[in-house]
Amino acid sequence: MVYGLNTDTVNPDRLFNLLCLYGNVVRIKFLMSKEGSAMVQMGDSASVGRVINNLSNVQAFGKRLQFAVSKQAYLQEVHKPRSLPDGTPSFKDYSGSRNNRYMNPEAASKNRILPPCKTLHYFNAPPKMNEADIRDLFARCGGHPPDEVVIFPSKKMGFTGEKSSSGLVQWNNKTDAIEALMFVNHAEVENPDIYSDGKYPFIFKLCFSMNPISDERHGKE
């Protein structure tokens, strides 16, 4: 169970963008009878524990989020879900989503389990995406543009042969970073490849980082 959701802003996709950092998300259902509440089915009990341990009492969109284990083991399919204030459906199934990050042991091992912080690591961005592009992406998606941006240097000269880029983005406070992640994680970014014809956009991905930008700039690990 999730409590304290601002349903004027948060919908299943935005909640998924936060929860997927801690385990596979199967289904999300916003409760129309209990405003600000939702039921979430995670892939396993360990994922539920990680969500509760890392996200309880964080603030987002003027509310304090609370998480608790539900008595209900599974969420039933909702064939005709009601609409939330933003017009999106109140129920969504993510069992087949490619944005789940724990689909197999190898994929799961790549995740760093961290509590929310003001620094995010971004990856799977277009190779030539610059600082202005990154700030514009956050603004267009509704998030707070980052206060600081560091783009990791290309491993190949002039981006030639690079398939994607990555780096760090940072805000002055943790709440802005959480809200930005909920808005922008998994945003589609146009593929600059002239041969893609816009059919294969980059899926811009975010997660929390243990390395503040101030440390990164000074070469600290």
Buried (B, 14 or more C-beta within 10 A) or exposed (E): BBBBBBBEBBBBBBBBBBBBBBBBBBBBBBBBEEEBBBBBBBBEEEBBBBBBEBBEEBBBBEBEBBBEEBEEEEBEEBEEBEEBEEEBBBBBBBEEBEBBBBEEEEEBEEBEEBEBBBBBBBBBBBBEBEBEBBBEBBEEBEBBBBBBBBBEEBEEEEEEEBEEBBBBBBBEEBBBBBBBBBBBBBBEBEBEEEEEEEEEEBBBBBBBBEBBBEEBEEEEE
